[in-house]
Amino acid sequence: MKMSKVLGSIVAIAMLASSTLSFAKDITIGLSVDQLFESRVGVTDAIKAEAAKQGYKLIEVVADGDAQTQNSQIQSLVTQEVDAILVCAVDQNTIERALIGAKRAGIPVVAYDRALPDSRAVDAFVGPDSISDGLAAGQHMVDQLKGLSGDIVVLELLGALNDQNGIDRSKGFNDALKQLPNVEIVAMPTDWDSARALAATQNAFQANPDIKAVFAATDTQIPSIETVLTDIDKMKSVGEEGHVVVTGVNGSNDGYEATRKGFADGIVVMDLALTGQTAVHLATALINGEKVEMTNVIPGSFYTSENIESNKATIWGAK
């Protein structure tokens, strides 16, 4: 989906929501959160702010990473007869029964941040354009590596293999690197875990000491990369001879600081505020019987070590 179409759809949804505020009385939104970590809290806070702005009551439940718990929590929201459910799923297969229960009860379901492409109950999705985000991080890496001769070994720290965001970021990244005819990508799963990222990076550099670049599916893992490169005396800043190119996706303070200091070359920053606002706007439209786009994706913004500090105000995790 082209960026202009995506943003145009979101603007249209926002205008629709604004025009239907008079229907906001006594509306209750159920918010089902998989678990609370920094970026998820950012989206959740945006949802809460937008719901309050529109005068909605919000019932929030947090599954703490347990899919069975989330299934029960969604069933409870259905029993409480909420007007719409916003859900970020722990696992689609486990909660599908509860989501179908919501559909049978006539309750619209909006998936946010994590797509549920195989669900029969979801009415709309809003989240990051993870393919575009991975592509942007990969393209910058290509631009830094394309002048090198010989075989180029690149380490890819994968996200969770059952998370559409992780899958799509990898797809975008790999699509970008196809421009390099002499590249070898060493892909290591991390399940979004920084300790696993540290071990994976250590193992990769032991097996391939001449790795030229590392892509982190989440920039919260960049400190793990920095630790390994420091330990093996390969810690060089952007522009220095022997620098290992590092890019990532997210927008956390870890990614911001690493890029600002010149350890990382650049990161893609997700727009968490717009994601949360759009989730509520989609729910508003569905409650009022309006048709919406099924898929609504929001591309992130790529910042380099040269411009990230001047854009600090737009980076959700920067402190």
TORFI-668628 format. One record per residue: x, y, z of N, C-alpha, C in turn. Coordinates in steps of 0.1 Angstrom, whole numbers, plus 5000, padded with zeros to 4 digits. Layout:
XYZXYZXYZ ...
//
This chain:
500849885000500050005000500950125000 500650224991501450344990501150435002 502250505006502150595018501050695016 500850755004499850855003498450805005 498250675000496950615002496750585017 497750535023497650505038497350625046 498050735044497850855052496550925048 496150905035494850965031493750895038 493850765039492750685046492650725061 493850745067493850775081493250915083 493551015074492951145075491451135074 491051055065489551035062488850985075 489550885081489050825093488950925104 489951005106490051115116488851215114 488651255101487551345098486151285102 486051155099484851085101484551075116 485651045124485451035139485051175144 485651285139485351415144483951455141 483451405129482051435126481051355133 481451255141480451165148480651185163 481251285167481451295182480151315189 479151355183477851375189477251235194 477751125188477250995192478050935203 478951015209479950955219479350925232 478150965235477550945248477450795252 477850765264477650625269478350515260 479350555253480150455245481250405254 481450265254482450205262483350125252 484650145253485650075245486349975254 486449855249487249755256488649755250 489749765258491049765254491849645259 492149555250492849435254494249435250 495149445260496649465257497349335260 498249305251499049175253499949185265 500749285266501649305277502149455276 502649505287503049635288504649645288 505149705277506549745276506549875270 507749935268507850085265506950125253 507150065242506450105230504950075231 504549965237503149935239502450035248 503150075258502650175267502350305259 503350335250503150455242501850455234 501550345227500350335219499150335229 499250265240498150255249497750395255 498750465258498550605263497850695253 498250675240497550755229496150705228 495850575229494450535228493650595240 494250595252493450645263493250795262 494150865257494051015255492951045244 492950965234491950985223490550945228 490450835235489150795240488650905250 489450955259489051055268488551185261 489351215250488951335242487551325236 487251205232485951175226484851145236 485151145249484151125259483850975261 484650885257484350745259484850695272 484150595277484650515288485550405283 486650375290487550275286487750165296 487650045293487949935302489149865296 490249875304491549815299491849685307 492249585299492749455305494049425299 494949375307496349345303496649195306 497049125295497248975296498548935302 499549035303500848995307501548885299 501248885286501848785277501248645277 500148635284499448505285498248495276 498348415266497248415256495948365261 495948265270494748215276494048315285 494948395292494348505300493748605291 494348635280493748735271492448685265 492348555262491148495257489948515267 490248495280489248505290488848655292 489848745291489648885293488748945282 488948895270488148945258486648885260 486548765265485248715267484548795278 485248845288484648925298484249055292 485049115283484649245277483349225269 483249105262481949075255480749075265 481049005276479948995286479549125291 480449215292480149355297479549445287 479349385275478649455264479349585260 480649585258481349705254480949735239 481149855235480649895221481649855210 482949845214483949805205485149745213 485949665206487149605213488349645205 489349705211490649725205491649615211 492349545203493149425208494449425201 495449405210496849375205497049235210 497149135201497048995205498348935210 498248855220499448775224499648665213 498548595210498548495200497248485193 497148495180495848495173495048375175 495748255173494948135174494248115187 494948155198494348125211493148215214 493148345209492148435212491048445201 491148365190490248375180488848345184 488648245193487348205198486648315205 487448395213486848505220486448615210 487348635200487048745190485748705182 485648585179484448535172483148565180 483348545193482248565203481848715202 482848805201482548945200481848975187 482248915176481648935163480148885164 479848775170478548725171477648815179 478348885189477548985197477449115191 477949135179477849255171478749365176 479849325182480849415188482049425178 482249545172483349565163484749535169 485649475162486949445167488049515158 488849595165489949665158491349605164 492049545155493449495160494449615158 495249635167496249745166497649695169 498549755162500049725164500449585158 499649485161500049355156498849295148 499149285135498049235126497649095128 496349065126495748935127495248895113 496048865104495648845090494648735087 494748635096493848515094492648515102 492348615110491148625118489948645110 488848575114487548595108486648695115 487248755126486448845134486948985134 488149015130488649145130488049235119 487649355122487049445113488049545106 489149565114490149665108491349645116 492449685110493749685117494449815115 495149865125496049975123497349945131 498449975124499749955130500850005121 502049975125503250015117503249955103 503850025094504049965080505449895081 505449775087506649705090507449665078 506849635067507649615055508349735051 507649855050508349975047509450015057 509149985070510150025080511449935078 511249805076512449725074513149765061 512349805051512949845038513849965040 513350065048514050185050515350165057 515350075067516550045075517549975066 517049885057517849805048518449895038 517649985032518150075022519350165027 519250215039520350295044521550205045 521350085050522549995051523149965037 522349945027522849925014523650035009 523150165012523850285008525250285014 525450235026526750235033527650125028 527050015023527849895020528149885005 527449944996527449914982528849944976 529650014982531050044976532049934980 531649844988532649744993532749634982 533949574981534249464972534249334980 534149224973534149094979532849064986 532748944992531548904999531348995011 530049035013529649115025528749035034 529149005046528348935056527549025065 526249015065525349095073524649015084 524649055096523848985106522449045108 521448965107520049015110519548955123 519249035132518648995145517148995143 516548875141515148865138514348895151 513048945149512148955160511448825162 510248825168509548695170509048645157 509248515154508848455142507248435141 506548445152505148435152504448575153 505248685151504748815152504848875138 503648925132503648975119504649095117 504749175127505749285127507149235124 507549135132508849075130509049015116 508048945111508048885098508148995087 507349095089507349205078508649285078 509149315090510349395090511449315084 511549185086512549105079512349105064 511149095060510849095046511349225039 510949335045511449465039512949475039 513549435050515049445051515649355040 515249235039515849145029515549195015 514349255012514149304999515149414995 515449505005516449605003517749555000 518249455007519549395005519749314993 518649284985518849224972519549304962 519749434965520449524957521949494957 522449424967523849394969524049244963 524749234952524849104946525749004954 526549064963527548984970527348974985 526048984989525748985003525348845008 525748815020525248695027524648735040 523348705042522648745054522648625064 523148655076523148555087521948595096 520848515095519648555103519648475116 519448545127519448485141518148525148 517348425152516148465159516448505173 515648605178515748655192514448655200 513348645193512048655200511848785207 512448895202512449025208513249035221 513948935225514648935238516048985236 516449075245517749135244518849045248 518648955258519648855262519848755250 518848715243519048625232519748705220 519448835219520148915209521648915212 522048935225523448935229524148805225 523448695229524048565226524248545211 523148585204523148565189524248645183 524448765187525548855182526848795185 527048745197528348685201528648565192 527648485191527848355183528148395168 527448495163527548525149528948585146 529548665155530848725153531948625155 531648525164532648415165532748335153 531648315146531648235134532048315122 531748445122532048535110532648665115 533948665119534548785125534448905115 534248885102534248995093532849045090 531949035098530549085096530649235095 530049285084530149435081528949515086 527849445089526649525093525749435101 524949505110523949435118522649515117 521549435115520249495115519449435127 518949525135518149485147516749515145 515949405145514449425143513849515153 514449525165514049625175515249695180 515249825180516449895184516749885199 515849825207516149805221517349705222 517649635211518749535211520049595207 520049715203521349775199522349785210 522049805223523049795233523749665234 523049555231523649425230524649415220 524349475208525349475197526549555201 526349665208527449755212528349685222 527749605231528449525241529449435234 528849355224529749255217530849325209 530549435202531549495194532649555203 532249605215533249655224534149545229 533549435232534349315238535349265228 535049275215535949215204536749325198 536749445203537549555199537149595184 535849595182535349645169534449765170 534449825182533649935185534150065178 533650105166534050215159532750305156 532950435156531850525153531650535138 530450595135530050615121531150705115 531750665103532750745096534150695099 534350625110535650565113535950445105 537250415102537650295095537250175104 536750075098536349955105534949955111 534250065110532950085116531949975110 531249905119530249815116528949885115 528249875103527049955101525949885109 525149975116524049925125522850005122 521749935119520450005118519349925125 518249985128517149915135515849985134 514849925140513449985139512849985153 512250095156511450115168511250255172 512350315178512250455183512450465198 513050365204513250365218514450465222 514550485234515750575239517050505236 517050375237518350295234518750325219 517750315210518050345196518450485194 517750575200518050725199519450755203 519750705215521150745221522250675213 522050555208523050485200523350565187 522250615181522350685168522950825171 522450895181522951025184524451025187 524950915194526350905197527250865185 526550815175527350765163527750625163 527150545173527450405172526550335162 525250375162524350325152524250425140 524050375128523950465116522550525115 521550455119520250515118519150415123 517950475127516850395131515550445125 514650355123513250395119512450405132 511750525133510950555145509450545141 508750455149507350435147506550555152 505450585146504550685151503450625160 503750615173502850545182501650635185 501750765185500650845188499550835177 499950835165499050825154498350695153 499150585157498550455157497450445168 497650495180496650495190495450575186 495650695181494550785177493650715166 494350655156493650595145492850475150 493350395160492650285165491250325170 491250435178489950485183489050545172 489650615162488850665151488250555143 488950445141488350325135487150265143 487350255156486250205164485050295163 485350425163484250525162483450505150 484150485138483450465126482650335125 483250235131482550105130481350105139 481450165151480350175160479150245153 479450335145478450415138478050355124 478450225122478050155110478750205097 479850275098480550325087481550215082 481850215069482850125063484150185065 485150105068486550155069487450055061 488650105059489650015053490049905063 490249785058490649675066492049695072 492949735063494349755067494749895066 495249945078495650085079497050085085 498050115076499450105081500050245081 500950265090501650395092503150385091 503750435081505150425079505950505090 507050445094507850525104508750625097 509550695105510450795099511950745102 512750755092514150715094515050835097 515750815108516750925112518150865112 519050945108520450905108521250975120 522450935121523350995132523451145129 523251185117523451335114522251415117 521051355117519851445120518951395131 519351295138518351245148518251335160 519351405164519251495176518351615173 518351665161517551775157516051735156 515751605156514451555155513951485168 514651515178514351445191512851465195 512251575193510851595197509951505190 510251445179509351355172509651205175 510551185184510951045187510351005200 509450905200508650875212509450825224 510550765221511350705233512450795238 512750905231513850985234513651055248 514651065256514451125269515451245271 
//
